[in-house]
Amino acid sequence: MIVKSRVESMELQILRMLNARMNLSPKEYSNYLYLEKGYEGEVIFDR
């Protein structure tokens, strides 16, 4: 079976970079954690 590799969304990549460089607002930080957790779950599911 051919499986397409999973890539991170552009929004997740940007928020990850911004989080490392500055303090995100509570709303942005919450969205970042939501995207991060969702991506990690998808990767685990793919295994």
Distance bins in CASP14 RR format, pairs under 12 A and 6 or more apart:
PFRMAT RR
TARGET T0000
AUTHOR 0000-0000-0000
RMODE 2
METHOD distances of the structure
MODEL  1
3 45 0 0 0 0 0 1 0 0 0 0 0
3 46 1 0 0 1 0 0 0 0 0 0 0
3 47 0 0 0 0 0 1 0 0 0 0 0
4 46 0 0 0 0 1 0 0 0 0 0 0
5 42 0 0 0 0 0 1 0 0 0 0 0
5 43 0 0 0 0 0 1 0 0 0 0 0
5 46 0 0 0 0 1 0 0 0 0 0 0
6 12 0 0 0 0 0 1 0 0 0 0 0
6 38 0 0 0 0 0 1 0 0 0 0 0
6 39 1 0 0 1 0 0 0 0 0 0 0
6 40 0 0 0 0 0 1 0 0 0 0 0
6 41 0 0 0 0 0 1 0 0 0 0 0
6 42 1 0 0 1 0 0 0 0 0 0 0
6 43 1 0 0 1 0 0 0 0 0 0 0
6 44 0 0 0 0 0 1 0 0 0 0 0
6 45 0 0 0 0 1 0 0 0 0 0 0
6 46 1 0 1 0 0 0 0 0 0 0 0
6 47 0 0 0 0 0 1 0 0 0 0 0
7 13 0 0 0 0 1 0 0 0 0 0 0
7 39 0 0 0 0 1 0 0 0 0 0 0
7 42 0 0 0 0 0 1 0 0 0 0 0
7 43 0 0 0 0 0 1 0 0 0 0 0
7 46 0 0 0 0 0 1 0 0 0 0 0
8 14 0 0 0 0 1 0 0 0 0 0 0
8 15 0 0 0 0 0 1 0 0 0 0 0
8 16 1 0 0 1 0 0 0 0 0 0 0
8 17 0 0 0 0 0 1 0 0 0 0 0
8 32 0 0 0 0 0 1 0 0 0 0 0
8 35 0 0 0 0 1 0 0 0 0 0 0
8 36 0 0 0 0 1 0 0 0 0 0 0
8 38 0 0 0 0 0 1 0 0 0 0 0
8 39 1 0 1 0 0 0 0 0 0 0 0
8 40 0 0 0 0 0 1 0 0 0 0 0
8 42 0 0 0 0 1 0 0 0 0 0 0
8 43 0 0 0 0 1 0 0 0 0 0 0
9 15 0 0 0 0 1 0 0 0 0 0 0
9 16 0 0 0 0 0 1 0 0 0 0 0
9 31 0 0 0 0 0 1 0 0 0 0 0
9 32 0 0 0 0 0 1 0 0 0 0 0
9 34 0 0 0 0 0 1 0 0 0 0 0
9 35 1 0 0 1 0 0 0 0 0 0 0
9 36 0 0 0 0 0 1 0 0 0 0 0
9 38 0 0 0 0 1 0 0 0 0 0 0
9 39 1 0 0 1 0 0 0 0 0 0 0
9 42 0 0 0 0 0 1 0 0 0 0 0
10 16 0 0 0 0 0 1 0 0 0 0 0
10 17 0 0 0 0 0 1 0 0 0 0 0
10 35 0 0 0 0 0 1 0 0 0 0 0
11 17 0 0 0 0 0 1 0 0 0 0 0
11 18 0 0 0 0 0 1 0 0 0 0 0
11 28 0 0 0 0 0 1 0 0 0 0 0
11 31 0 0 0 0 1 0 0 0 0 0 0
11 32 0 0 0 0 1 0 0 0 0 0 0
11 34 0 0 0 0 0 1 0 0 0 0 0
11 35 1 0 0 1 0 0 0 0 0 0 0
11 36 0 0 0 0 0 1 0 0 0 0 0
11 39 0 0 0 0 0 1 0 0 0 0 0
12 18 0 0 0 0 0 1 0 0 0 0 0
12 19 0 0 0 0 0 1 0 0 0 0 0
12 31 0 0 0 0 1 0 0 0 0 0 0
12 32 1 0 0 1 0 0 0 0 0 0 0
12 33 0 0 0 0 0 1 0 0 0 0 0
12 34 0 0 0 0 1 0 0 0 0 0 0
12 35 1 0 1 0 0 0 0 0 0 0 0
12 36 1 0 0 1 0 0 0 0 0 0 0
12 37 0 0 0 0 0 1 0 0 0 0 0
12 38 0 0 0 0 1 0 0 0 0 0 0
12 39 1 0 1 0 0 0 0 0 0 0 0
12 40 0 0 0 0 0 1 0 0 0 0 0
12 42 0 0 0 0 0 1 0 0 0 0 0
12 43 0 0 0 0 0 1 0 0 0 0 0
13 19 0 0 0 0 0 1 0 0 0 0 0
13 20 0 0 0 0 0 1 0 0 0 0 0
13 32 0 0 0 0 0 1 0 0 0 0 0
13 35 0 0 0 0 1 0 0 0 0 0 0
13 36 0 0 0 0 0 1 0 0 0 0 0
13 39 0 0 0 0 0 1 0 0 0 0 0
14 20 0 0 0 0 0 1 0 0 0 0 0
14 21 0 0 0 0 0 1 0 0 0 0 0
14 24 0 0 0 0 0 1 0 0 0 0 0
14 28 0 0 0 0 0 1 0 0 0 0 0
14 31 0 0 0 0 0 1 0 0 0 0 0
14 32 0 0 0 0 1 0 0 0 0 0 0
14 35 0 0 0 0 0 1 0 0 0 0 0
15 21 0 0 0 0 0 1 0 0 0 0 0
15 22 0 0 0 0 0 1 0 0 0 0 0
15 24 1 0 0 1 0 0 0 0 0 0 0
15 25 0 0 0 0 0 1 0 0 0 0 0
15 27 0 0 0 0 0 1 0 0 0 0 0
15 28 1 0 0 1 0 0 0 0 0 0 0
15 29 0 0 0 0 1 0 0 0 0 0 0
15 30 0 0 0 0 0 1 0 0 0 0 0
15 31 1 0 0 1 0 0 0 0 0 0 0
15 32 1 0 1 0 0 0 0 0 0 0 0
15 33 0 0 0 0 1 0 0 0 0 0 0
15 34 0 0 0 0 1 0 0 0 0 0 0
15 35 1 0 0 1 0 0 0 0 0 0 0
15 36 0 0 0 0 1 0 0 0 0 0 0
15 39 0 0 0 0 0 1 0 0 0 0 0
16 24 0 0 0 0 0 1 0 0 0 0 0
16 28 0 0 0 0 0 1 0 0 0 0 0
16 29 0 0 0 0 0 1 0 0 0 0 0
16 31 0 0 0 0 0 1 0 0 0 0 0
16 32 1 0 0 1 0 0 0 0 0 0 0
16 33 0 0 0 0 0 1 0 0 0 0 0
16 35 0 0 0 0 1 0 0 0 0 0 0
16 36 1 0 0 1 0 0 0 0 0 0 0
16 39 0 0 0 0 1 0 0 0 0 0 0
17 24 0 0 0 0 0 1 0 0 0 0 0
17 32 0 0 0 0 0 1 0 0 0 0 0
18 24 1 0 0 1 0 0 0 0 0 0 0
18 25 0 0 0 0 0 1 0 0 0 0 0
18 28 1 0 0 1 0 0 0 0 0 0 0
18 29 0 0 0 0 1 0 0 0 0 0 0
18 31 0 0 0 0 0 1 0 0 0 0 0
18 32 0 0 0 0 1 0 0 0 0 0 0
19 25 0 0 0 0 0 1 0 0 0 0 0
19 28 0 0 0 0 1 0 0 0 0 0 0
19 29 1 0 0 1 0 0 0 0 0 0 0
19 30 0 0 0 0 0 1 0 0 0 0 0
19 31 0 0 0 0 0 1 0 0 0 0 0
19 32 1 0 1 0 0 0 0 0 0 0 0
19 33 0 0 0 0 1 0 0 0 0 0 0
19 35 0 0 0 0 0 1 0 0 0 0 0
19 36 0 0 0 0 1 0 0 0 0 0 0
20 32 0 0 0 0 0 1 0 0 0 0 0
22 28 0 0 0 0 1 0 0 0 0 0 0
22 29 0 0 0 0 0 1 0 0 0 0 0
22 32 0 0 0 0 0 1 0 0 0 0 0
23 29 0 0 0 0 1 0 0 0 0 0 0
23 32 0 0 0 0 0 1 0 0 0 0 0
24 30 0 0 0 0 1 0 0 0 0 0 0
24 31 0 0 0 0 1 0 0 0 0 0 0
24 32 1 0 0 1 0 0 0 0 0 0 0
24 33 0 0 0 0 1 0 0 0 0 0 0
24 35 0 0 0 0 0 1 0 0 0 0 0
25 31 0 0 0 0 1 0 0 0 0 0 0
25 32 0 0 0 0 0 1 0 0 0 0 0
26 32 0 0 0 0 0 1 0 0 0 0 0
26 33 0 0 0 0 0 1 0 0 0 0 0
27 33 0 0 0 0 0 1 0 0 0 0 0
27 34 0 0 0 0 0 1 0 0 0 0 0
28 34 0 0 0 0 0 1 0 0 0 0 0
28 35 0 0 0 0 0 1 0 0 0 0 0
29 35 0 0 0 0 0 1 0 0 0 0 0
29 36 0 0 0 0 0 1 0 0 0 0 0
30 36 0 0 0 0 0 1 0 0 0 0 0
30 37 0 0 0 0 0 1 0 0 0 0 0
31 37 0 0 0 0 0 1 0 0 0 0 0
31 38 0 0 0 0 0 1 0 0 0 0 0
32 38 0 0 0 0 0 1 0 0 0 0 0
32 39 0 0 0 0 0 1 0 0 0 0 0
33 39 0 0 0 0 0 1 0 0 0 0 0
33 40 0 0 0 0 0 1 0 0 0 0 0
34 40 0 0 0 0 0 1 0 0 0 0 0
34 41 0 0 0 0 0 1 0 0 0 0 0
35 41 0 0 0 0 0 1 0 0 0 0 0
35 42 0 0 0 0 0 1 0 0 0 0 0
36 42 0 0 0 0 0 1 0 0 0 0 0
36 43 0 0 0 0 0 1 0 0 0 0 0
37 43 0 0 0 0 0 1 0 0 0 0 0
37 44 0 0 0 0 0 1 0 0 0 0 0
38 44 0 0 0 0 1 0 0 0 0 0 0
38 45 0 0 0 0 1 0 0 0 0 0 0
39 45 0 0 0 0 0 1 0 0 0 0 0
39 46 0 0 0 0 0 1 0 0 0 0 0
40 46 0 0 0 0 0 1 0 0 0 0 0
40 47 0 0 0 0 0 1 0 0 0 0 0
41 47 0 0 0 0 1 0 0 0 0 0 0
END
